């Protein structure tokens, strides 16, 4: 589950996946959301019923994770309310997934039985031509998946050998035989990314997966400050920032302008939108229904376009940088958003512009909030 963005010039689009972005900060949340829930449970072998030790238990797109003990037991505390994907993975077993909407200050019990799964042998590339072709596809995949921002140059897939590619008529699809191990030295994260789908066709990038984040240990206070500045910049103006501001009815205060247009044609009219009309009550107090017609144009006035974005958009060098501009369409009609700014349907929205430009290398765990927004 993660998101994808696209552009107007040259016209890329990215089908946003559930991304993949917990503790709700004071300025965005009712006090009830400062309370937490607890996950507890067991993991056993489905054939023998024996407990499985050291299974990886985590909430997708977050820093929350643990391992099962010798009795197959696990516990995750301080789980914020909202929509979460709980995942259990272990080498030699098929993963288990449980999507759940949790409320504050409650205890949840889970039981998982994992079926064994053969571990595929890695394909051995035996000739130079195949090796060169695989390398070209890897470079293209890294550019499309990690992104083309400054942060992407500091982000590395440590185990690219687990990737397999298929390419035809310029289109590219990828699969992975094991989690991708990604090191983001720009934001200070180690990521295990369970890739479920990746496709690039025409001007569209579509990917879905479940990342598990761990913070890297900074070498000193200067590196810690550098990482915090990068995380803050990645959050500000992002789709999560916008949706949280929308839920809190603070879009103007947070630097967002919202317009609606019928198409991307330059002659199409643009009209200011009352942000209060974009959300309707969802089936539970923790969910909201995002609904609109046409295309939303979301302008973030807090930051200007970067040089990397302008190159990606093939803008003229003489053109002056403007504020960051993104576009959003609903993929299948109204879609649910939870209290943490998470689009619940993996492909609920399609995004363009800045939201398309910033991909895996610019994503922080979903619980990240800038320090000035932490609960006081």
Secondary structure, DSSP 8 states (H G I E B T S, - for coil): -------SSS--EEE--S-------TTTS-GGGG-EEEEEEEEEETTT--B-TT-EEEETTBS-EEE--TTSEEEEEEEESEEEEEEEE-TTB--EEEEEEE-TT-EEEEEEEE-B----------SHHHHHHHHHHHHHHHHHHH-SSTGGGGEEETTGGGEEEEEETTEEEEEESS-EEEEETTTTEEEEEEEEEEEEETTEEEEEEEEEEEE---SSHHHHHHHHHHHHHHHTTSHHHHHHHHHTT-TTTTTEEEEEES-S-TTS-EEE--GGGSEEE-SSTTEEEE--SSEEEEEEEEEE--HHHHHHTT--TTS---EEEEEEEESSSSEEEETTS-BSSTTSEEEEEHHHH--GGG---TT---GGGS--
